[in-house]
Every structure is written in C-alpha cells, then in structure tokens.
Amino acid sequence: MDTSGLPESLRGRIAERVALPPIEKVRALLHGYVADAESFDEIRAELRRTARTNDFHLRQYLDALDTVLAEPQPPGTLLQLVEGDANWGIDHDQTDSGAAVFLREVAEALRSVIAES
C-alpha cells in the first residue's frame, strides 16, 4: 500500500498498526469484526464491506492470525483470544485446541473474503 500521498498523521497510524506484534493484530481483528457479531455470516458480511474499500489491513490480520496459530502460545492464550477478545463462547471444547478451531474458521473467512476482493 502506497501511503506517500497521505497526511503524515495517517501514515504514522498505519505504520504503528503494521508494526504491532501478531497477537495484538489478532486482538484488533477480534475486537473490530468478531466481538459484537452474532454469527459467522455477520462476520463475513462485515469483512466483505471492508474488503470492498481496501483489504490491506485484512491481509495484515490474516498473516497475524496464521502466525499466532502456527507458533506455540502460552497456555490459555488462544482461549483468552476467543472468549475474552472475540467475546465468543466455546461450548464444546473450552481449551486452546477448541479456540484454535474457532480461530481457523475466522482465518478461512478472511481468506475467502480476500480472495473475492
């Protein structure tokens, strides 16, 4: 994304977001797109609305989510991301493994939306 034509304050905010650690990007994704959603359809619809304008941050979120899922995390981290940051209850498997299943579904929704844009 070429930010050279943007005001310095906006370029600074974009640079700050890009520099965030992957776990913080995942938290931002979950807070922004998942925490208030009632279904995956609602999550996908919101992601599509964003992708129609610009998918730059969605790609950043997907890379961060893939990184968090691929790297070992401290115990309870993935569960906290889902139940705390995403505000999404896990009924069947309240473990990091169960949370990883949910996060992979979010990643697949992102992948699908990005492929469509």
C-alpha positions in Angstrom: 0.0 0.0 0.0 1.5 3.3 -1.1 0.9 5.8 1.7 3.1 8.6 0.3 0.1 10.7 -0.6 -1.5 10.5 2.8 -1.1 13.1 5.6 1.8 12.4 8.0 -0.6 11.7 10.9 -2.4 9.0 8.9 0.9 7.5 7.7 2.0 7.3 11.3 -1.1 5.5 12.4 -0.8 3.0 9.6 2.9 2.4 10.4 2.0 1.8 14.1 -0.6 -0.7 13.1 1.7 -2.5 10.7 4.4 -2.7 13.5 2.1 -4.3 16.1 3.0 -7.8 17.2 0.9 -10.5 15.6 -1.0 -11.2 18.8 -2.1 -7.5 19.0 -3.2 -7.6 15.4 -5.3 -10.6 16.1 -6.8 -8.9 19.1 -7.7 -5.8 16.9 -9.3 -8.1 14.4 -11.4 -9.9 17.0 -12.4 -6.7 18.7 -13.3 -5.0 15.4 -15.0 -7.8 13.5 -16.0 -10.6 15.8 -16.8 -9.4 19.3 -20.2 -7.9 18.5 -21.2 -10.4 15.8 -23.9 -13.0 16.4 -22.9 -15.4 13.6 -20.1 -16.2 11.1 -22.4 -14.8 8.4 -22.4 -11.4 10.1 -18.6 -11.6 10.5 -18.2 -12.4 6.8 -20.5 -9.6 5.8 -18.5 -7.0 7.8 -15.2 -8.3 6.3 -16.7 -8.1 2.8 -17.7 -4.4 3.5 -14.2 -3.6 4.5 -12.6 -5.5 1.6 -14.7 -3.6 -0.9 -12.8 -0.4 0.2 -9.4 -1.8 0.9 -8.1 -5.2 2.0 -4.7 -4.0 3.2 -5.5 -4.4 6.9 -7.4 -7.6 6.3 -4.3 -9.1 4.8 -2.3 -8.0 7.8 -4.9 -9.6 10.1 -4.8 -12.9 8.2 -1.0 -13.0 8.3 -1.0 -12.3 12.0 -3.7 -14.9 12.7 -1.8 -17.5 10.7 1.4 -16.7 12.7 -0.4 -16.9 16.0 -1.9 -20.3 15.1 1.4 -21.6 13.8 3.6 -20.6 16.7 3.4 -22.1 20.2 1.5 -19.8 22.5 1.5 -19.7 26.3 -1.3 -21.9 27.8 -4.6 -20.2 27.8 -3.7 -17.6 25.2 -5.9 -18.9 22.3 -8.8 -19.5 24.7 -8.5 -15.9 26.0 -8.4 -14.5 22.5 -11.7 -16.3 21.7 -13.6 -16.0 24.9 -12.2 -12.6 26.0 -11.2 -10.6 22.9 -13.7 -12.1 20.5 -16.5 -12.4 23.1 -17.4 -15.7 21.7 -18.3 -18.6 23.9 -17.0 -22.1 23.2 -19.5 -24.7 24.3 -17.9 -28.0 23.2 -14.1 -27.7 23.9 -13.1 -24.9 26.2 -9.4 -25.3 25.6 -6.7 -23.8 23.5 -7.4 -26.6 20.9 -11.1 -25.7 20.8 -10.2 -22.0 20.5 -7.8 -22.8 17.6 -10.7 -24.4 15.7 -12.7 -21.2 16.0 -9.7 -19.0 15.1 -9.1 -21.2 12.0 -12.7 -20.6 11.0 -12.1 -16.8 11.3 -8.9 -17.2 9.2 -10.8 -19.1 6.5 -13.5 -16.4 6.4 -10.7 -13.8 5.9 -9.0 -15.9 3.2 -12.3 -16.3 1.4 -13.2 -12.6 1.6 -9.7 -11.5 0.4 -9.9 -14.0 -2.5 -13.2 -12.4 -3.5 -11.8 -8.8 -3.4 
